[in-house]
Amino acid sequence: MPVKKKKRDITEQMLVERTQYLTAGVHIGMKTCTKYMKQFIYKIREDGLAVFNIQKVNERLKIAAKFLSSFDKIMIVSRKGNAQKAVKKFAEILDCKAVVGRFPPGTLTNPSFKDFYEPDVVFVIDPLIDRQAVIEARKKRLPVVALCDTFNDISDVDWVIPANNNGRKSIALILMILAREILKNKNRISKNEEFKYTLKDFGIEE
């Protein structure tokens, strides 16, 4: 009986069904794994790919949502083409700043730059690909939240969300979850059913 209760409690804590994480490939890492990211790994497959622990991914997402909810001006950044629709939808829902494609140098550090912006926090899809944004955020002493795959160096990241940050479906699901949870934390919605967006809005056909 206690075993069943524990299993039920874990299910209730999940932000989405476990199968939804798996279907989106959120758990699929790379063959290279940095020292810090090893703590989030469930196992290494026979083909050498690391597999994330879904429960740990879920917990980090919860905390990331609470952290991001504490800021008024979020900047979300991604140079990856397969993330851009989801990034734009995330920004639209939360009324925050999105920078997709190349991150223009000086965006955070040069007040004379035409697209200069002063966010409270910077959220990047990949700290390697979006390195320019991370560098400028550090110069401005802004907190950095990042989706980090197994190969990512997290030395300049304040809060790591361990997940597949290469797959379009994985990125879309993560951003949809975060958008919903941030709205709940900000009391703009009170329950999941009030969140009117689906994965299709984030660029994924369900």
Residue, then its C-alpha position, 0 to 999 in steps of 0.5 A: m500500500p505505501v508503495k502505491k501511494k508513493k507512486r501516485d504522489i510522484t505522478e501528481q508532482m509531474l508538470v505533464e505526463r511522463t509519457q509526454y516528456l518521453t514522446a518529445g524526446v526531452h530525456i535524450g542527451m548526447k554521447t558527450c557528458t560534462k562533469y556537472m551534467k552527470q548528476f542529471i543522467y539516468k543511464i547511458r544507452e548501448d549506443g552511447l547516448a546519455v539519458f536524462n532522469i525525467q524526475k530531475v528534469n521535472e523538478r528543475l523546471k518547477i524551480a526555473a518557473k518560480f525563479l523566472s516568475s520573480f522577474d518582470k523583464i525576461m529576455i529569451v534568446s535562441r540562435k537555433g532555427n528549430a527553436q524560434k517559433a517556440v521562443k516567439k510564442f513563449a515571449e508573446i504569452l509572457d510579454c517578454k523580449a525574444v531575440v532569435g537568430r544572431f544575437p547582435p553584440g551590444t544588445l545588453t551592453n551598449p546603450s547607443f545600440k538601436d536594439f539595446y535592452e535591459p532585462d532582469v534575467v536572460f534565458v537561453i536555449d543553448p549556452l554554447i550557441d547563444r554564447q554572446a548573450v551569456i557573455e553580455a549577461r555576465k558583464k551586466r551581472l544579470p542572472v542566466v537560465a539555460l536549457c543545457d544538454t549533456f555536453n554543455d559547459i555551465s560555468d556562466v549559467d545560474w540555473v540549469i534546466p537539464a534537457n534535450n536542447n537540440g530537438r524541436k519537440s523537446i524545446a517546444l514542450i519545455l517552453m510550453i510548460l514554463a510559460r504555463e507555470i510562470l502564468k500560474n506563479k504570477n496568478r494570471i491563471s489559477k489552473n492548467e485548464e486555463f492555459k489556452y495554448t497547445l504544442k501546435d502553438f509552439g510549432i509542433e503538430e500534436 
